[in-house]
Amino acid sequence: MVEIVEVKTRKQLKDFILFPFKIFQDNPYWVPPLIRDEFNTLDKKKNPAFEYCEAKYWLAYKDGELVGRIAGIQNHSYVKKWGNKYTRFGWVDFVDDPEVSKALFDTVEEYARENGMNAVHGPLGFCDLDHQGLLIDGFEEMGTIVTNYHHPYYRKHLEQLGYEKDVDWLEYEILVPEKDEIEKLNKIAERALEKYDLHMVKLDHNKQALPYAKQVFDIINIAYEELYGVVPLTEKQVKVYVDQYFSFINPDYICFIVDKDDNLVGFGISVPSLSKAVKKHNGRILPFGFIDVIKAIKDNDTLDLLLVAVKPEYKLTGIPAAMLSHSLKNAHKNGIKKAIASPMLENNYAVQSLWRFFDTRPHRRRRCFIKRFDGII
């Protein structure tokens, strides 16, 4: 028999966060979460998303052994903005036992009904910048620090429980071309900047990016507005993400494009892959993992593309090509051979069109599942 226990103590929250280490520890493609970030995200006193969210976390035990976990999230801003009475599930992991997965999802579904919702969807976090989507293809590809890994059997369990596809995200591996192969891209970039009287901000240190940090997230709120499940980030969330993203980025991989009045119109933020460093130290950066993170930032052949966005009025102007041109120049300088794009919606054709300049392959796919109650649509 499966026993479901709600997380109420610090010890239980620790067990909740560390459970994936039990079922993925020997998997060469799994990248562990940053443990400190997980505590900060799930702690209701530290995560500013709890200004508009409620959540419960549960652990599953069978014969006295911890065998699964799941979170249920009520995102009130999502319900208000999109008009969908949905509860989110996230942070879901379980052993290959249908009794366990059923007990976990039954618990989340009951939580949804108690809150007057008519569907459950996920995996999703509190906001769009949290990990989202269940891995359904690409199980033999190394993950990144901004994505989750899942066993292939997860999908089978969800489908057996009545969950269906709502939307997919694609992840691309992009090979960095030789310099003479990207002349077309460079010309598009030059024409775009000249035509709209724009220029790139020269950054010699990541601290020089801080004056633009607030504008970065203002653009995110506008550019991502219509993407699946997105709700606006609050000022407190922006402060947290500024600290999170701008503390370890290499200025070579920050691209800010501004107008003649120094207003940000588009940006791209990448980071050398930290996957191997984080995996080596089991998600613990301090005290010794920090050394390998610094090494990874300075010496790496793989780049993770984290965030990119432009103001809507500049979307079709060639500005994205200009940002790519900038990143490629520094990629060549620093010996980068390939880049891994963050998950993008399968119907985001504008972003996918950028990859036509490169040798690419969609190497992973992840899915948001949904289950509606009593046939309600």
N, C-alpha and C positions, 0 to 999 in steps of 0.2 A: 504494500500500500504506500502511496506517495503522500507525504506530509508537506503542506505549503505553509511557510512561516514568513510573516511580514518582517521586513528589516526595520528595527527600532533602536538598535544600539550601535555604537561605534564599532564594536567587534563584528557584528553582523554585516555592517557596511563594508568592512575590510574583507570579510569572506565573500561578499557579493562582488567586489572589485577583483579579487584574486582568483575567482573560480575559473576564468578562461585559461589561466596558467596551468591548471590541472589537465584540461582536455586538449590543449594545443602545444604543450611544452616541447614535444618531440617533433612538431611539424616544422619543416625547414622554411616554409613560406609564410608562416604566421609572424606578424610583427606585434609585440606586446604593446598595450596602451601605456602611455606615460602615467604612472600610478598617481603621482601628485596631481596631475590634471584631472584624473578620474575622481579623486576625492573632492576637488574644488567644484567640479561640474555637478556631482550628485549631492553635495552638501547644501541643504536648503537655506542655510544661513550665508553661504558664500556665493552661490550662483545667482546673479541678478535676474535670470529668467524666471525665477520664482515670484517675481512681481506680477507675472501674468500666467503662471503655470502652477499646477498642483501635480504631485506625483506620489506614487507608492512603489516600493521595491519588494520583491518576494524571492525567497530561496526555496528550492525543492529538495526534500530529503527522502531517501528510500533505504529502508533497513539501516537507518542511522547514518547514512552516507550522503554528503552533499552531491546532488546530481543535476542541478539546474538553477537558473536564475532568470528573472524577467522584470522589467519596469513597465508601469502603466503611467501615462502622462496625459493630463488634461490641460491642453494649451488653449486658454480662453481667447487669446488674441486670434488664433487660427480659426476657431469656431465663428468668432465675430466677423472676421474679414472674409472668409470663404463661404460662410453659411452652411458648412458641413458639420453635422453633429457627430464628429469622429473622436474617438480616443486613440492615442498613439501607444504603440508598444516599442520598446527599445531595450538595449543591453540584454539581449536574449541569447542564452546558450544552454545546451542540455546534452546529456548523453543520448546515445541512440536507443531510446526506449520510448515507444509511443505513449505509454502510461504517464511518463514524466512530462512530455511535451503537452499532452492533453490537459494535465492538471495545471500547468503553468498558464496556458491560454484560456482555459475555463475561468481562471482567477481574474485575468485581465478583462475578459468579456463581461464578467459579473460586475467588475469595477466600472466598466463603461455603462452598463445598464443602470447602475446605481446613480450615475451622473446624468441620466437622461439621454445618453448617446445612442445612435442606431448603427454604428459601425466601429470596427477597430482596424487601424492600418499601421504599417511600419515594416521594417525597423526604421524608426525616426528618433531624433533627439528632441531637445527643447527648442532648438532653432536650426536654421539651414546650415550653420557652420559646425554643428555637431555631426558625428558619424551617422550615415544613413544608408539604407539599402542592404538587402541580404545578398551575399555573393552567390551567384548561380552559374557562373562560368569563369574559368581562369584560376582554378584551384592550384595549379602548379606554376603560379606566377608570384614573385615576391610582392608583398603588400607595401603600403606606405604608412606614414604616421597619421594620415588623415582618413584612413579607411579601416574597416573591420574585416576580419577573416571569418569564414564560416565553413563548417564541414558540409560536404555534398548532401548528406542525409537531412539537413535542416529543411531544405526545400520540399522534400518528399513528405516530411511530417506536416508542414504547413498546409500543403495541398490536400493531404488526407483529412485535415481538420476543417476544410472548407474555405481556405484562403486562396484568393485569385490575384492575378497580376493587376496592379493599378498603373504603374509606370516603371520604366527601366532607366538606369544610368549606365553610360559606357565610359570605359577608361582606355585611353590610347597610349601606346608606347611610340615615341617619335624619335627617329634617328636624326642626329644633327648632321645636315649636309655639309659638303665642302664649301668653302667660301665662294668659289666660282659658280656654284649651283644656286645661289640665292640672290643673284643680281636683280632678277625680276622683283623679288620682294623688297630689296633695298630701294629700287626706283619708285615703287608704290609708296613706300614710307616717306621718301624725300618729297614727292609730289604732295602727299597729304599734309605734311607739316607746313610746307610752304604755302599751299593754297589757303589754309585756315589760320595762318599766322600763329602757329603753335611751335613749341620747342620742348625738348627734354630737359629735365632738371639734372644737373650734374651732382652726383652724390659720392663723396669720398669716405663717408662713415655712416653707419646706420642711424646715428643720432640726428643726422641732418634730415632724415625722413620724418622725424616726429612732428614738425610743424604741419605736415600734410596728412597726418594720420586721421584726424577727424574727417577731413574731406574724403578720404578713402572709404570710410564707412557710410558717409552720406551718399556717395555714388553707389555703393552696394545696395543700400536701401531702395534706391531708385531703379537701378539696372536689374536687380534680382526680383523686383516686385511681383512679377507675374509668373515666376518659376514655381514649380510644384511645392505647395505647402509653406511657402515663405511668409514670414511675418516680420514687420520692421524691428530692427535692433534698437533697444533703448540706449540712453546715454550711459547708463551704468554698464551695460553689456559692451558698448564700444570701448570703454576704458579697459575692461578686462581683456578684450581681444587686442587692443593696442599693446598692452604689456606682453601678451602671449606671442604675437606675431613679430613685433618689432624688436624683441630682445635678442634674437639670435640670427637675424637675416643678414646675408652678405650684400653690401651695397651694390655689388656687380649685378645682382639679380633683382634689383628694385628698379622699375621703370615708371617714372612719373612724367606725364605729358601735361603741360599747362598752357593756358592762353596768354595773351600779352599782359594781362593783369595778374598773372601768377595764380590763376584759379585752376585747380585740377580738373581735367576733362576725361582722363583715362589713366589706368595704372595696371601694372602686372607685377606680382610678387611671387618669386620662386625661392627655393632653398635647396642646396645640395642634399641628396638623399641621406636621411638620418636612420634609415631602416636597420642597417647592419649594426650601427652603434647602439641603438635602442634595444635591439634584440640581444646583443652581447651582454648587456647589463640588465636584462629582464625588466625593462621599463623604469629603472631607477637611475636617474641622471646624476644624483648626488650620492656619495661624494666623488666616486671615481669615474662614473660614466661621463661626467662633464668633459674630461680630457679627450675621450674618443669622439664626443660630439664636436668639439672644436676642431679636431683633426678632420672629421668628415666635412665640415664646412669649408675647410681650406684645401683639402685634397680629395677629389671625388670625380667619378666619370659619369654620374647620373644626377639629373636635376629633377626635383619634384615641382611641378607647376601648381602653386597653391591657389592664388586668387587673381582674377583678371576681370576688369569691368570698364565700360566707358559710359559716359552720359548718353542717353538715348539719341539726342540730336547729332551725336558724332558716330553713331553705330555703323553707318554705311559709308564712312569717309576714308577708310584706309588706315585709321588710327590703330586698330588691332595689329595690322601688318607692321606698323612702325614699332610697336612694342616688341613684336617678335623679332624684328630686325635687330633691335638693341640687345635683346637677350642672346641671340645667336652670336653676335660679335663677341660678347663676353664669354659665351660658352666655348668658343674656339680658343680664346685666350687662356682659359682655365682648364682645357683638356676634357671638357664634357663631351661624351659620345652619344648620350641619349637622354630623353626627358620623359617623365611620366605625368600625363595630364590628370588633374583631379577629376572625379566623376562628373560627367555632364549628361543632362537629359538626352534621351535618344532622339528627341525631336528638336534639339537645339542645333539646327542646321547652320545657323550663322557662325557659331564657333567651330563646328566641324568642318566648315568650308576652309578654314585657315590651314588645315592640315594638308590641303591639296599641294602645297609647296614642298612637302616632305615625304619621306619614306616612312609610312606609319602602319600600325596594325592595332585594331581593337583587341586588347589582350585580356580584359576582364569586363564582366557585366554583373550588375547588381540590381535588385528588384525591390520595389515597395509593394507589399501584398495588402489586400483588403478583404475583410469579411463583413458583409452586411447582415443585420439580424432580420429574421422573418421576411426575407425577400424585399426589404425596404431599399429603394434606390434614391 
